[in-house]
């Protein structure tokens, strides 16, 4: 892919937001005023200010705003984030109440996540299903972090610190006993006898729903992954979308792990491999960022902080690339004509990565 036709992730996010439609701030001010008035500790006189749409994200609706209200002890102000359901979602299913349950389970766990501030699970007050969370101090790298944002502005040493901090965050998530988090609903996410089968089935269902004419060509790879899946030896909560833009940093420290919509139960290598692959993909067309760890350094750091080996790396790297390919097929399914070359080049890069990683797996089996 030439520099002229480079993949710009932020352009894809902007296009997704256009598909989701314009935001009626006046309407949302009324809805949020009404919803906050029903929350514990809010005594009335709710005032919503500084409402805006964040620059990143495109899977659901997101609004940032400030809220002032009467409470015990006087007037109180909170900085909040609303996540809400929209039409024209990227995937076949978008379980906002499930995300809220995950965030609730992670409160006080040692994993940095936003505080929760209320949910409208049936949309009876907000008009749509949605939930509130506390705004966290820090900055998330944009999808185009190889070009702009805190990663490009950081020194090589600090880039490395941030990535290693995100890897340590993954380790904290994976170390939790998921059975104590109240997230049993994830055992019913997708169909299959193993965690990998269920996760692949979930993504395959989304692909078949959004791109029904494309699934047949990918069926051989899906079958290969299912037939060659390793024996399950450790099951944990996986973030599922562990690319760097879903981690928030302040002073090179991890302050929040965000966007749990793709969370699932599975092997911890899924998250580490997914971040490693998306780093390569999001950097397509840009020079390497000095200081960013190699794949081997990422694996070594995870094993160091977690005290546990990452087995079957090439297999889970193949899974990660395959899932990214399916997701990008959904992202690109309605692109304008001027993005066709970018679409083609991006998908070719991802698919070649899938094939290369599969080849490594087959080579290891023969030896």
Buried (B, 14 or more C-beta within 10 A) or exposed (E): BEEEBBBBBBBBBEBBBEBBEEBEBEEBBEBBBBBBBEBEEBEEEBBBEEBEBEEBBBBBBBBBBBBBBBBEEEEBEBEBBBBBBBEEBBBBEBBBBBBBBBBBBBEEBEBBBBBBBBBBEEBEBBBBBBBBBBBBEBEBBBBBBBBEBBBBEBEEEBBBBBBBBBBBBBBBBBBBEBEEBEBEEBBEBBEBEBBBBBBBBBBBBBBBEBBEEBBEEBEEBBEBBBEBBEEEEEBBBBBBBBBBBBBBBEEBEBBBBBBBBBBBBBBBBBBBBBBBBBBBBBBBBBEEBEBBBEBEBBBBBBBEBBEBEBBBBBBBBBBBBBBBBBBBBBBBEEBEEEBEEBBEBBBEBBBEBBEEBBEBBEEEEEE
